[in-house]
């Protein structure tokens, strides 16, 4: 995994796991890979992965069965999409709007370009 500096590593790992949930690689009520397995696979400290799992548990994307491990929540795909939409609106959209203003692009310009690219 190629980590970016502008986002904490635990959040980047969470994003990757969320993509796997939405992509149906990780299925509802399926056991998650262990903290140690994820740490070894990604070459990071297990504490970083534990922080990722804590974050995902707080957002109700995964749940813990004490003594058994972590599992994907039944409504995890919906929770992931909700989280990603919120992140887009709070983080990405302000940058997009700022850039549009700087370039003199209107919402109609953007809408036209989006519609053109939908069919690609």
Secondary structure, DSSP 8 states (H G I E B T S, - for coil): ----TTS-HHHHHHHHHHHHHHTTSS-TT-B---HHHHHHHHT--HHHHHHHHHHHHHTTSEEEETTTEEEE-TTHHHHHHHHHHHHIIIIIHHHHHHHHHHHT--HHHHHHHHHHHHT-
